Amino acid sequence: MSSAPTVLVGAGNMGGAMLAGWLDSDTDAGSYIIVDPSPSPTVQLLIDKHGLRHEKAAPSDVEAAIVVLAVKPQMMETALPALTGMIGDDTLCISIAAGTTVSTIQSFLGDIAVVRAMPNTPAMVGRGITGAWANAAVSPAQRDAADRMLSVTGPVEWVDEEPLIDAITAVSGSGPAYVFYLAECMAEAGRRAGLDEDIAMRLARATVSGAGELMRRSDDPAETLRKNVTSPGGTTAAALDVLMGGDAMQDLLTRAVAAAKKRAGELAG
């Protein structure tokens, strides 16, 4: 057996973002094995640059310290049975697949230590956030290890109950799409107000990203930042009367998050 490595199963965008963060943390590249029949171009560059071990299928000569499951949820039932040979008594499994429960993972891999995590796509630029939950088999040392591995792409928020991972999926996991759609809607509204389509989109993109950066750098609550922009009787107040009237936008987002959470539960079966 090889010395216990970290095995990344699935080398797409999210798995690649995590791998890049691990390698940037001055960790020994020899401690990683990548398992994917067709890694993304970005991951292939990392494999070539750092001389990482790459396998198209789970190797038989390895007992892993950590297995990171970064495959799509619908691929789990195919991927999991092939991993049993890498699982030892002290192996930690970290899954970032939406909707895949610990019981599903354990039905294939046994009663092992599992951390369910849900990162989001800003992890690709080191600005993500991850929600995580650990089952009772996870030791304090394993939880610390998981926290270090997940935090390379941004902060980690731990919850005490597994079902809350579905809520995290609905808020922050799917959340970037809501923000991107907000930019689309702002740009279209600008176009309808008479702006050139390209200018409207550039204004919307810069406004959304700039407001996000302002919020990141400020310790003030989002409500305070909103009020700071809003002069009584001014243009922003007029717009917010529409967005907030009858809790219009809040109700819409609440229903959107509820729908995403319900779907995460359906994926879990």
N, C-alpha and C positions, 0 to 999 in steps of 0.2 A: 504494500500500500504506500502511496505517496503521503508525505506529511500533510496534515489536514488543511486543505485550502478553502477559499471561498469560491463557490461555483455559481456563476451567473447563468441562469437558464432563460434564454430569450434576450436577443441583442438588438432590439428595435430602438425607437427614440428614447423611451423612458429608461430602459436598461442601459442604453449608451450614455445617457446623461449621468446616471449614477456611477457607471464605470469611470467616466472622465473625472468625476469628483473624487473617487477613491484614488485614482492614479495621481491626481494633483496634490493629494495629502501626503506625498512622499512615502507611500506604502510600497513594499516590495512587489514589483510586478509579477514575480514568480509565484506569489500566493494566490493568484486568480486563474481560474479556468473558465472559458467562455463556451457555452454549449448552445449552438444554434446552427441549423443547416445552411442558413443564408443571412449572415449579419448585415445590418445596415451599412452603407458606405462609410459613415462616420465611425462606426465601431470597427470596421475592417481596417481603417487607418490607425486606430488605437492599437489593434492587435499587431499590425506590422511595425508600428513605431516602437512599441514597448516589448516586442517579442513575446506576447502573451500566448499561452497554450489555448488553442481553439479546437473544439471537437464538434463534429456535426451531430453526434448523438452522445448521450450520457456515457462517460468512460466507466470501465469496469475495475480500474486499478486505483480508485480514489474513495476514501471515506472523508466526506466534507465536514469541515467545522461549521460552515454556514452555506446554505443553499438559498439563493435569492430567485424567487419565481417571478419572472417579468414577462411571461407569455400572456396572450390574450385569454380572457375567461373561457371562451368557447374551445380553447385548445387544451385546457387543463386535464380533461379526462384522458387525452392522448399522451400528454407530457408526463403526468405523475407516475404511471406504472413503470416507466423506464428509469426512474430515479431511485428506486428502492435499494439498489446496490451501493449507493453513495451514502445512505443514511445509517449513522451509528447511534449509540446510546446518548451521545452528547451533541448531536447535530442540531443546530438551530435552523429552522426554515422561516424565511421572511417572504411573504407573498404580497405583491402589489397588484393583484388581479381583482378588479371590481366584482363584487358579488360572490366570490369563492370563499366559502366558510371554512373555518378551522376543521369542522367535522368532515367536510369533503376531503380536505388535504389529509387528515388522519386516516380516513377510510382507505387510502392508498399507501400511506407512508408509516402508519402506526401511530402510537400515542406519543408523538414527539413534541418538542417545544416549537411553538409557532407564533410568529408575530404577523398580524394582518396590518398592512399599511396602505395608505392611499395618498400618493404624491399627486402633483398636478403638472401640467406642461411647462409652466415657467421654470421648472427644474432644469430645462434645457439651456437656460441662460443663468443658472445659479440663483434664481429668484423664486423658487418654488416654496411650497409649504406642504407638510405631510402630516396626516393624522394616523395614529397607530394604536393598536391594542395587543396585549400579550396574554396568552393563555397561562393557566396555572403552572404548566411545566417549564415555563421560561424562568431561568434563574436571574438574580440581580445582575450578575456579570454578563449574561446573555442579553438582557435588556439594555445594559449600557453599551454593549457592542452594536446592537441594532440601532440604538440612538445615534451613535457615531456614524454608522454607515448611511443612515437615512438623512442625517443633517448636512451632508456634503452638498445637498442641493437647496438647503434652506432650513428654517426652523421645523421642529417636530412637536406636535401636540398629542399627548397621550390621553386616552379615554379609558374608563373603567369597565365598559360593557361592550361586547362585540357588536351588537346591533347599531351602536352609535357610528360605526364605520360607514354604514349606509347613509347616515345623515351627513357625515364628512364628505363622502363621495358626491352627494347632491349639492353641497355648498361650495367646497373648494376644488374637489376633483373635477366636476363639470363646470365650475364657476368661470374659468377663463373664457369658455364659449359664450357665457352670458355677457361678459365684458366686450368681447369682440363684436357680438351682435349689437350691443349698445353703440359702438362706434359706427357700425353699418347704418343703424337707424338715425344717428345724429347726422351722418353725411347725407343720407337721403333727405332728411328734413331740411338741411342746408341747401340742397339742390332745388327742392321745391320752393324754398324762399328766394331763389334767384341766383345762387352761386354756381359757378362752373363746377362740374362733377368732381374733377380732380382736386380743385382747391378745397371743396367741401370735405373730401376724404382726408386730405392732409391736415386740415383744421381739426377734424374729429379725432384722428389718430394721435396727433400731438397733444390734444386736450386730455384724452383719456390716459395716455401714458404719463403726461406731466402731472395730472391730478393724482395718479397712483404714486408717483415718486414723492410728491408733496406729502401725501398721507404717510408714506413709509418713513419719511424723515421727521415727521411731527409726532409729538407725544399727545397731541390733542385728540379727543374723540372725533369720529367722522361727523357727528352732529355739529360740533363746534366749528370744524372746518367748513361745513356747509353754510353755517350762519355767518361766518366771516366773509363769504362771497356775496351774501344776500343783503342788499340795502333795502330798507323798508320802502315799499312803493316803487321799487326799481324794476329793471328788466328781468333779473334773475328771480325776483319774487313773483313776477307775473308767470314765468315758466313753471316755477314750483307749485303755484296754485293749481296748475293743470296736473302735474305729476303726482302731487300729494293729495289732491282733492278726493275725498271719499276713499282715502288710502289706495288710490288707483295703482300706483307702481308697487307699493308694498304688497297689495293683494296679488298682483300678477306674479311677483317673485316668490311669494309664499306658495302659490299654486305650482309654479315651475319647480321649486325645490321639492315639494311633496311628490310631484310626478317622477322626478329623478330618484328620490328615495324609494318610492314604490317599485320602480324598475330595477333598482339594485337588489331589492328583496326578491323580485321575480327571478333574477339571474342566479340568486343563491338557491333557488328551488324551494 
